[in-house]
Amino acid sequence: MPIKPPILGAKAKAAQPKQRAPDLRPNSGVRGYGKDWQRLRAKVISEEPLCRLCLKGSHSQRPRIEAAVEVDHIVPVTLAPELRLTRSNLMPLCKSCHRRKTIMERTPLRQP
């Protein structure tokens, strides 16, 4: 029976399973997302199961319907840590809206 030749080049890299880099951050409880946050997060998503920004149509001309999978702090915790567990400072978002909002918050304004 013939022996299968080894896979070489780019195909060899694609054939290998990707390894995930180790997460060097402290666990979620240490970062401030313990049981109290998990309970509040579940409450927010059960009260508003759809992404608030998609429903507003804030990133396109017309509203979309996307399931909320993230809960975002409207005013970031770094600016107002006292609002971390305040319901009025939380909004449910889909993954793409949460990513877009986070990038906008972390990117300094560009000067013309």
Stockholm file with secondary structure:
# STOCKHOLM 1.0

chainA/1-112         MPIKPPILGAKAKAAQPKQRAPDLRPNSGVRGYGKDWQRLRAKVISEEPLCRLCLKGSHSQRPRIEAAVEVDHIVPVTLAPELRLTRSNLMPLCKSCHRRKTIMERTPLRQP
#=GR chainA/1-112 SS CCCCCCCCTHHHHHHSCCCCCCCCSCCTTTTTCSHHHHHHHHHHHHHCCBCHHHHHTTTSSSCCCCBCCEEEESSCTTTCGGGTTCGGGEEEECHHHHHHHHHHHHSCCCCC
#=GC SS_cons         CCCCCCCCTHHHHHHSCCCCCCCCSCCTTTTTCSHHHHHHHHHHHHHCCBCHHHHHTTTSSSCCCCBCCEEEESSCTTTCGGGTTCGGGEEEECHHHHHHHHHHHHSCCCCC
//
